Amino acid sequence: MRHHSVLRASAKILIPPILLFALYVQFHGDFGPGGGFQAGVIFAVAFILYALVFGLEKARRVAPPAVTHSLSALGVMIYAGVGFENVLSGGNFLEYNVMAHEHHTAQHLGIFLVEMGVGITVCAVMITIFFSFAGRGR
């Protein structure tokens, strides 16, 4: 890949806006289309593009398997943690109304945390799946 300077320069230009768009989709998910799953996939696309252009070994240094596995578990723990916190507060699993005194604030906080957990998990799992298939022939 050393000889593809246009491809490398294009990737360096495209990766930051892809990451920024993923953050927009993540945080805009409360108010419109988007959310954790879509943002996680878009965020993973930036890492996959980096791996395709700069090589699998460099990408594994940026996102080591130990980190992606840990992030997968962390996202699930955030999601489940929000649900169990609601149960411990006297509500049902993922019933956000018990998270704050104001109904509107509780809904936003609960949805934000759950979507963040989903986004982290989806991103980490997509990267892990890509690394698993991309490194298969080696």
PyMOL commands that set and color helices and strands:
alter all, ss='L'
color gray80, all
select helices_A, chain A and resi 5-28+36-54+56-62+65-88+96-99+103-134
alter helices_A, ss='H'
color red, helices_A
deselect
rebuild
show_as cartoon
